[in-house]
Amino acid sequence: MDRSPKTLIIGLITFVVGLALWLWGLDEEIWLVNPHKAGLVVMALGGIEALYGVFKLTRRVPR
């Protein structure tokens, strides 16, 4: 089974979770982690994973 669509979907979900942390975590303060900054990191990782999923979808090698 091809994992390209799964990678794309998980990347988009991760991006949305990071966006939620970034938007609504500004006024919160946790002892070790600032949710606003963690949201930026999670958004970046989700975006990279989604782009990788798109790359895998477009670069399919026929067998």
C-alpha positions in Angstrom: 0.0 0.0 0.0 1.2 3.5 -0.9 1.8 5.7 2.1 1.8 9.0 0.2 -1.8 10.1 1.0 -1.3 9.1 4.7 1.8 11.2 4.9 0.0 14.2 3.4 -3.0 13.8 5.7 -1.0 13.5 8.9 1.1 16.5 7.9 -2.0 18.6 7.4 -3.4 17.5 10.7 -0.2 18.3 12.4 -0.1 21.7 10.8 -3.7 22.5 12.0 -2.8 21.4 15.6 0.2 23.7 15.5 -1.9 26.5 14.1 -4.4 26.0 17.0 -1.5 26.1 19.5 -0.1 29.2 17.9 -3.4 31.1 17.8 -4.8 30.2 21.2 -1.7 29.6 23.3 -0.5 33.2 23.4 -1.9 34.0 26.8 -1.1 30.7 28.4 2.2 29.9 30.2 3.3 26.4 31.1 6.3 25.8 33.3 8.6 24.4 30.7 6.9 25.1 27.3 5.4 28.2 25.8 2.4 26.9 23.7 2.7 29.9 21.3 6.3 29.0 20.3 5.7 25.3 20.4 2.8 25.9 18.0 5.2 27.5 15.5 7.5 24.5 15.7 4.6 22.0 15.3 3.3 24.0 12.3 6.7 23.9 10.6 7.0 20.2 11.1 3.5 19.6 9.8 4.1 21.8 6.8 7.4 19.9 6.0 5.6 16.6 6.3 2.7 17.7 4.1 5.1 18.9 1.5 6.9 15.6 1.6 3.6 13.8 1.1 2.9 16.0 -2.0 6.4 15.3 -3.3 5.9 11.5 -2.8 2.5 11.7 -4.6 3.9 13.5 -7.6 7.1 11.5 -7.9 5.6 8.0 -8.2 7.8 5.6 -10.1 5.9 3.2 -12.4 6.8 -0.5 -11.7 
